Amino acid sequence: KQAEVGLLRTIKRALRAAHSAVSNGDNGQTVITKAISILEDSPLTNAGIGSSLNLDGEVECDSSIVDGSDPNAFASVAALKKIKNPSKAAVKVLEFKLKSDLPCGLVPPGLLCSCGAN
């Protein structure tokens, strides 16, 4: 029962953060990232520090983000072990991807995994 009450408090905090961000005029990506970060910071959710453990007994997380307004606006991270907020890491990959102007038609990464993502 205590865990359930704690989980509901965490969810309400995430919802309040999202509502506040919307009220401040933040874009959808910021709104979602603020809410998800609160869930990732809680040991009561299956996200971030509360994630299920891998076979080695370590927290290992994945996250992705998509912005429907741009067909190239998608990015993800996978098998992160030492990143507190994988959702923020996915946003950083997306920001890099959208700002990159690589030579010779090279395409910036849309997925970083394991050691490359940590």
C-alpha positions as CSV (number, residue, x, y, z in Angstrom):
1,K,0.0,0.0,0.0
2,Q,2.9,2.4,0.8
3,A,4.5,1.8,-2.6
4,E,1.2,2.4,-4.3
5,V,0.8,5.8,-2.5
6,G,4.3,6.7,-3.4
7,L,3.8,5.8,-7.0
8,L,0.6,7.9,-7.2
9,R,2.5,10.8,-5.7
10,T,5.3,10.4,-8.3
11,I,2.7,10.3,-11.1
12,K,1.0,13.4,-9.8
13,R,4.3,15.2,-9.6
14,A,5.0,14.3,-13.2
15,L,1.6,15.5,-14.3
16,R,2.0,18.8,-12.4
17,A,5.4,19.3,-14.0
18,A,3.9,18.7,-17.4
19,H,0.9,21.0,-16.7
20,S,3.3,23.7,-15.5
21,A,5.4,23.4,-18.6
22,V,2.4,23.6,-20.9
23,S,1.2,26.7,-18.9
24,N,4.6,28.3,-19.5
25,G,4.3,27.7,-23.2
26,D,7.0,25.1,-23.4
27,N,7.1,22.9,-26.6
28,G,5.8,19.3,-26.5
29,Q,9.3,17.9,-26.3
30,T,10.1,19.9,-23.2
31,V,6.8,19.0,-21.6
32,I,7.3,15.3,-22.1
33,T,10.9,15.3,-21.1
34,K,10.1,17.1,-17.8
35,A,7.4,14.6,-16.9
36,I,9.4,11.5,-17.9
37,S,12.4,12.7,-16.0
38,I,10.4,12.7,-12.8
39,L,9.3,9.2,-13.5
40,E,13.0,8.2,-14.3
41,D,14.1,9.7,-11.0
42,S,11.8,7.5,-8.9
43,P,12.8,4.0,-7.8
44,L,9.0,3.2,-7.8
45,T,8.7,3.2,-11.6
46,N,10.1,0.9,-14.3
47,A,12.0,3.8,-15.8
48,G,15.4,5.3,-15.1
49,I,16.7,4.4,-11.6
50,G,13.7,2.1,-11.0
51,S,14.1,0.1,-14.1
52,S,14.2,-3.7,-14.2
53,L,17.7,-5.1,-13.9
54,N,19.5,-6.8,-16.7
55,L,21.0,-10.3,-16.3
56,D,24.1,-8.8,-14.7
57,G,21.9,-7.1,-12.0
58,E,22.4,-3.6,-13.4
59,V,20.0,-0.9,-14.4
60,E,20.0,-0.6,-18.2
61,C,17.7,1.8,-19.9
62,D,16.5,2.7,-23.4
63,S,14.6,5.8,-24.5
64,S,13.5,7.3,-27.8
65,I,11.9,10.5,-29.0
66,V,10.0,11.5,-32.1
67,D,8.8,14.9,-33.3
68,G,6.0,14.4,-35.8
69,S,6.5,17.8,-37.4
70,D,9.7,16.6,-39.1
71,P,10.2,13.2,-40.7
72,N,13.9,13.2,-39.7
73,A,13.2,14.2,-36.1
74,F,13.6,10.9,-34.3
75,A,16.4,9.6,-32.0
76,S,17.0,7.0,-29.4
77,V,19.5,5.6,-26.9
78,A,19.8,2.0,-25.8
79,A,21.5,-0.1,-23.1
80,L,22.4,3.0,-21.0
81,K,23.9,2.0,-17.7
82,K,25.2,5.2,-16.1
83,I,22.8,7.9,-17.4
84,K,20.3,9.1,-14.8
85,N,17.7,10.3,-17.4
86,P,17.8,8.4,-20.6
87,S,15.0,10.6,-22.0
88,K,17.3,13.6,-21.7
89,A,20.0,11.7,-23.5
90,A,17.6,10.8,-26.4
91,V,16.8,14.5,-26.6
92,K,20.5,15.4,-26.9
93,V,20.9,12.9,-29.7
94,L,18.0,14.4,-31.5
95,E,19.3,17.9,-31.0
96,F,22.7,16.9,-32.4
97,K,21.1,15.0,-35.3
98,L,19.0,18.0,-36.3
99,K,21.8,20.5,-36.0
100,S,24.5,18.5,-37.8
101,D,25.6,19.4,-41.2
102,L,28.0,16.6,-42.0
103,P,30.1,16.6,-45.2
104,C,29.8,14.3,-48.2
105,G,26.2,13.3,-47.5
106,L,27.1,11.7,-44.2
107,V,24.0,11.1,-41.9
108,P,24.3,11.9,-38.2
109,P,23.5,9.1,-35.8
110,G,19.9,8.6,-34.7
111,L,20.6,5.8,-32.3
112,L,23.4,5.5,-29.8
113,C,23.8,2.2,-28.0
114,S,25.7,0.8,-25.0
115,C,29.3,2.1,-24.7
116,G,28.7,4.6,-27.5
117,A,25.7,6.1,-25.6
118,N,27.3,6.1,-22.2
